[in-house]
Amino acid sequence: MENKSDPTRKSGKPAPKGREERLKAALKANLARRKAQSRARSTSEGTDNKDE
């Protein structure tokens, strides 16, 4: 196999808008999911202590 550069990727140029939008949406979804997980953990920790 030869190492040929991908003609769609050009170094030094900004990323296409579509890719940036996808990354932005993925980052936002990831952050929301992590916040929800954190909230769920904090509420479950509070309920566990009541049983003791």
PAMAR-305611 format. One record per residue (C-alpha): residue in three letters; y, x, z; chain. Coordinates in nm, 2 decimals. Layout:
<pts>
code	c2	c1	c3	unit
Ala	Y	X	Z	A
...
</pts>
This chain:
<pts>
code	c2	c1	c3	unit
Met	0.00	0.00	0.00	A
Glu	0.34	0.12	-0.08	A
Asn	0.64	0.08	0.14	A
Lys	0.88	-0.12	-0.08	A
Ser	1.19	-0.25	0.07	A
Asp	1.23	-0.62	0.08	A
Pro	1.49	-0.73	-0.18	A
Thr	1.59	-1.02	0.04	A
Arg	1.69	-0.80	0.33	A
Lys	1.99	-0.58	0.28	A
Ser	2.10	-0.35	0.56	A
Gly	2.46	-0.35	0.66	A
Lys	2.52	-0.72	0.56	A
Pro	2.55	-1.00	0.81	A
Ala	2.26	-1.23	0.86	A
Pro	2.26	-1.55	0.65	A
Lys	2.41	-1.86	0.81	A
Gly	2.08	-2.05	0.81	A
Arg	1.91	-1.78	1.02	A
Glu	2.20	-1.76	1.26	A
Glu	2.19	-2.13	1.31	A
Arg	1.81	-2.13	1.37	A
Leu	1.84	-1.85	1.62	A
Lys	2.13	-2.03	1.80	A
Ala	1.93	-2.35	1.82	A
Ala	1.62	-2.16	1.94	A
Leu	1.82	-1.98	2.21	A
Lys	1.97	-2.30	2.33	A
Ala	1.63	-2.47	2.35	A
Asn	1.48	-2.18	2.53	A
Leu	1.77	-2.18	2.79	A
Ala	1.73	-2.55	2.84	A
Arg	1.35	-2.51	2.89	A
Arg	1.40	-2.23	3.14	A
Lys	1.66	-2.43	3.34	A
Ala	1.42	-2.73	3.35	A
Gln	1.14	-2.50	3.47	A
Ser	1.36	-2.35	3.74	A
Arg	1.47	-2.70	3.86	A
Ala	1.11	-2.81	3.87	A
Arg	1.01	-2.51	4.07	A
Ser	1.29	-2.56	4.32	A
Thr	1.21	-2.93	4.37	A
Ser	0.84	-2.86	4.41	A
Glu	0.91	-2.59	4.66	A
Gly	1.12	-2.83	4.86	A
Thr	0.84	-3.10	4.86	A
Asp	0.57	-2.85	4.96	A
Asn	0.76	-2.76	5.28	A
Lys	0.77	-3.12	5.39	A
Asp	0.39	-3.14	5.42	A
Glu	0.37	-2.85	5.67	A
</pts>
